[in-house]
Structures are given as C-alpha cells and as structure tokens.
Amino acid sequence: MIESAVDSRWFRRYPPVGGRTAKRLVCLPHAGGTASAFHGWADRFGGGVEVLAARYPGRQERIAEDCITGMGELADAVTEALIPFLDLPVHLFGHSMGASLGYEVALKLEREHGVRPAGLYVSARKAPHRVTPKPTHLGGDEAVIEEVLRLGGTEAQLLDDPDLYDLVMPALRADFELVGTYHARPAHPVSCPVVGYVGDRDEITPADLAAWADVTTASFDLTVFPGGHFYLADQRDALLRDLAARIA
C-alpha cells in the first residue's frame, strides 16, 4: 500500500476531503495545460477519491526540464509514474490532448502491467482511430498562438503577459508538435468503461465522441454540455457532479 508521504514529480496530489483514500482519479491536461487546471477537484468528490493531476515536463515545477514532443514517450513516462499508485482503483480523465494520452496510458496499463483502469473519461477529443492531426506546429509560434486564441484556453491570457510568454511557449510548441504528429490507427480496445464529454459548440462534435465506443469492450456513455472546446470551465460543477456519480 502506498503511503501518503510518497511524492511524485509527475503528479500533483490532491487528497480526499476527510477519510482514507479509496480510489484515485488521474487528470491529464490539454495541450499547454498544467496540473493547476484541476485544483479544487478533489473537494467535489466523496468516497475517498484522491486526485492526481499530471505535471508534464517543461512547465510550473518542472519548468527547467525538456518538454516531451511524442505521444508514445509521454504515455510511457506517465504509465511508469503511475505504477506506485496502482494499489487502489484508478480512473483516468483527459481533456483534449489529455484524452488521447489517457487512452494510451489505459492501453499500456492493461497490456504491459495487467491492470484494468476503473474508467476512462475522454473530453473534447476525437477517438484514436478518427484523429485528424493538424500541422499547426509547422507554422511556428504565430500559428500556435493563433490556434490557442481560437480555442480560447486559459493559456491565451498568459500569452498577453510579456513576462510569462517565454515561460509558456516552450510547452505550447512541444504539445502542439505532439498533437500534430499523433496519427490515426486501428481501434485497439481497452476493457474498461469509457465515458465521453463534449461541448455542444465545439468543433469536436458529439458524433466524434461517439466513435470512442469502438475502443472499449465494456460500456460507453456520452454527455454533452453547453459550451465550446473549454466547456469544462463554465460547466465545471456539472461535469464534476457527473464524474463523481460515475466514480462512486
């Protein structure tokens, strides 16, 4: 059993409010995103849920480390970092790029470690056999910034600050390269339940999310919220209520 004192450079740990940890929710940020996006999530779950928010290299506490630009390498690293936490049921939630990463981690856990995740929750991202990568990273910083502004992520606000620009851009460059080189391939199913989430005004459509049903041998469910690609900002409470009910 992992002790509460054990730390991990790959995860910022948010312990459950009161009581002993009974299960874990691993949260995987979007391109350019950080673990801070999931601050306060643990407060919304009952039943002893500990939130592990992934800390990708090249940002925040890991700002001095080189960013990772390949999905396979990132999935390998996250999976390896999860091994000490597999003594309890693990759920995986990923938004946008994080959804693809969650799927790859789920596959590795099952195939390489014999561990079946308790659930895979994918948000605002096409299924792995339907992804259509954009070569945004080939257009340089200007193209990356334009895409960030178009999608409306919180990183757009940081780019307006000259003091933060040089801190934010390396992670954005790396993540957009990672997303832009992650190509569709045959649907290899996981054995855990999969749940899809999407905003009704996102360019990623409910039909795109429905294709995730092809990559599980268990159940699939889909929930559509009002909003765009970052619906989970305005719909945070509704999303967390839904997640909490499913994890419980």
Disulfide bonds with the S-S distance in Angstrom:
none
